[in-house]
Amino acid sequence: MLGRPKTAEEYVDLVDQALFEIEDLRAAAEYDMDSLGAATEFLEELERDVRALRASMADGSYQFGKEDLRFVKVVAKQDERILPFKQLLLKINETHREGLEVD
């Protein structure tokens, strides 16, 4: 993944992709509680925050901002072995803070 998304649609797609990855990780964690059990502890909060972001995009209330998105505190604490799509979530936050990439 290179730069930030160029359109609102691409940005929404990133958020949708993150939701898919969260659901996938939750399913894997439920299947293999021994090795991924710790991952489920932060997944609920992460999923709630990303779903709230997506809902604000859907209802038109979303606004870009200078502050980190709520889920960044949770994401920053996780190792990429536990959260393999960490960079995707950080890209969403970067886009939130800096806006869409325009040519």
N, C-alpha and C positions, 0 to 999 in steps of 0.2 A: 504494500500500500504506500503510495508516494505522498502526494499532497492531500490537502483537505478536499472534501467534495465541492464540486462547482455549482451544483443546483440543489434546491430544496429537496427534490425527489431523491437525489443521491444521498443526501443527509438522512432522510427518513429511511432509506434502504439500509444505511449503516445501523440505525437504531433497531430496525426489524431484524437485521442479522444478529445483533447483540442479544435480542430476546430469544432468537432461535438457539444461539450458543448457550445461553443460560439454561433453557429448558433441556438441552442436550446434556449439559454438565449435571443438572439435577438428576436426570434419568440415570446417568452413569454412576453418580454418587449413591443413589438408592440401590442400584444393582450391586455395587461393590463397596459396601459400608466400611469394610476393614481398611482399605487404602485411601478412599476418598471421603470418609465420614466427616472429617474436619472441614471439608469444602462446603458441606451443606450449612454450616453455621452462618456463613456470610451470604449465602445465595439468596435467602429470603429477603434480606434487606436490599441486596443488589437488584433483585428482580422487581421489588416494589418501586424502587427509585427509577429504574429504566422504564417500567410500565407507565409511571407518572409522567415521565418525559415524553413518551410516545403519545399518551393521551392528550397532553398539552399541544402537541403537534397536530393531532387530529381535530381538536376543537378550536384551533386557531389562537390559543392563548400563549403559545410558546414565544419566548423572546430570547435572542442571543444576549449574552451577558459577559461581564468581566470577571465574575466569580466562578469558581469551579462548580460543576454539577455535584449534587449531593453524594452520588455514589463514588466519587473520586477518593474519598477518605478510606472507604472499604477496599477499593481496587489497589490503592497504593501499598497496602499492607500485604497483599497476596503475591506469592511467588508464581511465576509463569508456568511452573509444573502443575500447580493447583488450578490456576486460572489461565489456560492456554490462549485465550482471546483478550488478554489484558491490553495489548496494543490497540485493538479495535475500540475498546472502551476509552482509552486515553485519546484516540483520534476523535471520537465523538466529543469528548470534553474540549479538546483543542479547537474543534470547529465551533463549539458553543462559545468559547472565549474570543476567538479571532474572526469568526464569520466564515462564510463560504469563500473559496478561493476563486478570485476573478482574474481573468487574463488582462 
